Amino acid sequence: MTVRQMAALPRAAIVHAGSGAAGRPLVSLRSISKTFSNGTVALQNLDLDVRAGEFVSLLGPSGCGKSTALRLIAGLGEPSAGTIEWPGAARDAAGRPVREIAFVFQEPTLMPWATVFNNVWLPLRLKRRPKSAVRDDVMQALAMVGLESVADSYPRELSGGMKMRVSIARALITKPRLLLMDEPFAALDEITRFRLNDDLLRLWEQFGWTVVFVTHSVFESVYLSSRIVVMASRPGRVFCDLDVDAPHPRGESFRTSVAYNDYCRKASETLHDAMMPAASKP
Amino acid sequence: MNVAADNSQAQVAPAAPPAAPVIESADVAAPRESAGSRALRIVVPTGMLVLLLVIWQLYVTVAHVPHYILPSPTRIAQALWSDWPVLGASLLVTLKITFTALALALAGGVLLAIILVQSKWIELAFYPYAVILQVTPIVAIAPLILIYTPTTQVALLICAFLVAFFPVLSNTTQGLKSTDHNLLNLFELYGANRWQTLVLLKIPNALPYFLAGLRIAGGLSLIAAVVAEFAAGSAGAGSGLAFRLLESQYRLNIPRLFAALVLLSVTGVLIFVVTSLLSWLLLRKWHESAVRREN
């Protein structure tokens, strides 16, 4: 199945809210602080709302706690103080919210002993879904990232960009409500990164997920996001919220437009301010 | 920061590469080793062996070396043939000890490794004893084990087991513990339970380590089976090859001594070949150690 055929699926009918999303947030972080056991204060009093359909980038210098914030949303580790609420989420038997999330790490994080197919199957396999029952789903997820022809290959046979695509396919297979991405393309060359940016944006435009994307690249964040959350470090906190109101679909014309340039300059300046010593809210 | 400069770069960069994925350095696509060089890999070592044997034979014949000092290869082959009823029975005994010890070491080592990594406390409590058992020379424990066990065979088995057990345990433990943290996070995110994490993640991750341990343990269990028999001083019928070595020495039956040695080395080589082959078969698809490098 090709990507174009995918567009014809019912899921494509979901209208994504874009930057103008209203209503209650999908997840909201309230006065989150995180102190590590070695005494490092990674986050202090972080407030963040992510609304359904948004593409939010967390942009900041290294050490500003953007990855930590993402991991806390994912439930990897507990905040030292503050609460993370999932207003619309169902509850499990223990009363905890069921987070329908998927996570893409900076490294592809594939199991080297498993084929591409089996790597993508993993999240469903852990839910005890047999291989035969989900074969079509797995192949569909691989088709979304253009890799159905390498289903039987092993990760070591693939290039860096292809491994990252497999990682994204594995995230998509669970049809998550929230996709968390921790600098997923930082280790890739620029050509590959631009391609994956385009592919990710196209998939987001089609399926209307909610994405939280951690990056330290101003250009990547402006190109992808409907909202950029600029963070400052020591201690990690939200410095400023920037809306990127440019219309979708975005493509080459946006990347070379004056508007893109303006957004980049604004984001750069904000990031620069955030990195000044004793930065305060503008 | 120069926005404009980066922007212009952005303009030229994303020329879309062809959609068809290119498989880089795929194992299957690697050019096959030419038939000539493969033949050489067999011919060279075999030729060398034949050459050495011929030189040995010539030296013994020309220099008139008595067979009770250094028997010729043909004499050794003769001894192997004529003494086979005695040597074969002893070989069987040694093989039985070796492989039973190896099997027990594999089962015990893997099981204990899995138990050790379940909790820090279990590891703290038990690992030191595994180390103590390993670092104490078994020759030193053998007399004690002989006192406690009903038969010499059981004592030998315990000694060989103790020696082969540790590399399996330590390698497997290392492999289970060196699982990629991001993969562990991933499994946690997708709600994997302990059993799933063990079977789908930790055990496959530990496989190359375990196989390295297996190769060491395979050789060690044969060595231990022989050394323990020396130490135990077993004698008479139902004894292994170590006793035949000593017996031949006392009787100055040097051809038979060499024949017993040949049997031991062949056994050792076979164990090495089989464990290496097993390792290659299990890892050839994905592990760097089993995949040919290509530049």
Interface residues (C-beta under 8 A of the other chain):
Chain A: R71 A74 G75 L76 I101 A102 F103 F105 E107 T109 M111 P112 W113 A114 L122 P123 R125 L126 K127 G146 L147 S149 V150 S153 Y154 P155 R156 E157 L158 S159 M162 T174 E190 I191 F194 R195 D198 V218 F219 E252 R255 T256 Y260 N261 C264 R265 S268 H272
Chain B: M1 V3 A4 D6 N7 Q9 A10 Q11 A13 P14 A15 A16 P17 A19 A20 P21 V22 I23 E24 S25 A26 D27 D180 N182 L183 N185 L186 F187 E188 L189 Y190 G191 A192 Q196 L200 L201 P204 N205 L207 K285 W286 H287 E288 V291
